[in-house]
């Protein structure tokens, strides 16, 4: 839930105005990882596999995607 204080803070920020040039430079969506477009690949995992992935990712301070990419790099390398 969002508190009344947070809503007021957002309203104050909006009323003060935004720097449009800064917002335009930021871009949309997730930042790219390289010059080429990325591909999304769906993978089906059991609950146990997903739990193991989450534990390994947390242990190495990684997201799920980062852990999967690291495992693929290790496997392919």
N, C-alpha and C positions, 0 to 999 in steps of 0.2 A: 504494500500500500504506500501511497505517496502522502506525505504529511502536508498540512496546510502551510507550514513554513517553507517547504520545498516548492510548492505551487507559487507562493508569493515571491520566492527568489527567482523562479523562472519568469514570472510576470514582470518583475522589476528589470531583469536582464533584457527581456523583449522590448519593454518600454524605452530603455536606454538606447536601443538600436544595436544592430550588428554590423560588422565590417564585411560588406559584401565581397570585396576582393579576396579577403582571407577565406571566406566560405567557398568561393569558386575555386580557389587553388587546392582545397582539401580533396576534391574529387568525390566520387560516389562509390559505394560498395567497399568491399574489402580491398586492402592494398595488394597490388600484384606482387608475385614472387619473382618475376623475371620479365623479359621482353615479350615472351610469347603468352598467348591465352592459356589458362589452366583448363583441365578437363575434370569433370566430376565423375567418380566411379563409385557405384553402389556396391557394398559388400555386406553380406549377411553374416552376423556373428551370433553365437549362442549367448545367453545371459552370462555364463561363466567366462567366455572369451572376452566379452565386453567388460566384465568386472576386472579381469586380469589386465586388460589394456588400460583401464582407468588407473589401476594401482601402479602400473609401470610408468604411465605418463606422469602421474603425481610425484612419484619417486624422483623423476628426472626433471621436474618442473616444466612439463611440456603439455601442450594440448593433445587431444586425441589424434588430430590430424598430423601434428608434428611427430608423435610417436609412431604412427603408421608409416609416414614417410621415412623416418629413421630406420625402421625395421625393413622396409623395402630396399633402402640403400644398402643395408648390411647384407641382405639376402642376395641382391643383384651384384654386389661388389665382390 
